[in-house]
Amino acid sequence: MKRFKYLDIVVSWLCILAFGADYLRGGNHLAEGYLVTGGWQSCSMLVHGSRHWFTGRRGLRFYYHWLTVLLLLTFPLGSYWVLWCIAPFLALFYTGLCMWELSRIRPRPLSLLK
């Protein structure tokens, strides 16, 4: 799990920084950035959901998954504009959530002795 978390965080930050820098330089790849970053984070959500990592009923990831599913289901009804505006914040929140989860599992050296 730790390796996947590291990979997830690194790829998310690379996508966010690369497409953000491109946008700030006047690039015209904003939609591609949304799709690549969102696609990676959607795959990450599927892995977390299938492995039941941090998906307890009261956890932040549980609520984040349901918010994302709700936004994607209402996409054809007009949540396109809402998703377009809040997608960068959702990407940053998701990356921060992964970093927080990694910090929760990292300092457990005594659990290796069992």
C-alpha positions in Angstrom: 0.0 0.0 0.0 2.8 2.4 0.8 4.4 2.0 -2.6 1.1 2.7 -4.3 0.5 5.8 -2.1 3.9 7.2 -3.0 3.3 6.6 -6.7 -0.2 8.1 -6.4 1.1 11.2 -4.7 4.0 11.7 -7.1 1.9 11.2 -10.2 -0.8 13.5 -8.9 1.6 16.3 -8.1 3.4 15.9 -11.5 0.1 16.2 -13.3 -1.1 19.2 -11.3 2.2 21.0 -11.6 2.8 20.2 -15.3 -0.6 21.2 -16.4 -0.8 24.2 -14.1 2.6 25.5 -15.4 1.4 25.0 -18.9 -1.8 27.0 -18.2 0.2 29.8 -16.6 2.5 30.0 -19.6 -0.6 30.5 -21.8 -0.9 26.9 -22.9 -4.2 25.7 -24.3 -4.2 22.2 -22.6 -6.6 22.9 -19.7 -9.1 20.3 -20.7 -6.4 17.7 -21.2 -5.0 18.4 -17.8 -8.4 17.9 -16.2 -8.8 14.6 -18.1 -5.4 13.2 -17.3 -5.3 14.3 -13.7 -8.9 13.3 -13.1 -8.4 10.0 -14.9 -5.4 9.1 -12.7 -7.2 10.1 -9.5 -10.3 8.1 -10.6 -8.1 5.0 -11.1 -6.6 5.6 -7.7 -10.1 5.9 -6.2 -11.0 2.5 -7.8 -7.9 0.9 -6.4 -8.6 2.3 -2.9 -12.3 1.2 -3.1 -11.5 -2.3 -4.3 -8.8 -2.8 -1.6 -10.9 -1.1 1.1 -8.1 1.3 2.0 -9.3 4.1 4.2 -12.9 3.7 3.0 -14.6 3.4 6.3 -18.1 4.9 6.6 -17.0 8.0 8.5 -13.8 8.7 6.7 -13.0 11.6 4.4 -12.4 9.3 1.5 -15.8 7.8 1.9 -17.4 11.2 1.5 -15.1 12.2 -1.3 -15.9 9.1 -3.3 -19.7 9.7 -2.9 -19.3 13.4 -3.9 -17.3 12.4 -7.0 -19.9 9.8 -7.9 -22.7 12.3 -7.5 -21.0 14.9 -9.6 -20.3 12.3 -12.4 -23.8 11.0 -12.4 -25.3 14.5 -12.6 -22.7 15.5 -15.3 -25.3 15.2 -18.2 -27.8 17.3 -16.2 -25.6 20.3 -15.9 -23.0 19.6 -13.2 -20.4 20.1 -16.1 -19.9 23.7 -15.2 -19.7 23.0 -11.4 -17.2 20.2 -12.1 -15.2 22.5 -14.4 -14.8 25.1 -11.7 -14.1 22.9 -8.7 -12.0 20.2 -10.4 -8.6 21.9 -9.5 -9.7 22.1 -5.9 -10.9 18.5 -5.9 -7.5 17.4 -7.4 -5.6 19.3 -4.7 -7.8 18.0 -2.0 -7.5 14.4 -3.2 -3.7 14.7 -3.3 -3.7 16.2 0.2 -5.9 13.3 1.4 -3.5 10.8 0.0 -0.6 12.6 1.7 -2.5 12.6 5.0 -3.3 8.8 4.6 0.4 8.1 3.9 1.4 10.0 7.1 -1.0 7.8 9.0 0.5 4.5 7.8 4.1 5.5 7.7 5.1 5.6 11.5 4.2 2.1 12.4 7.4 0.3 13.1 6.1 -1.7 16.1 3.4 -3.3 13.9 6.2 -5.0 12.0 7.2 -7.0 15.1 3.8 -8.9 15.3 
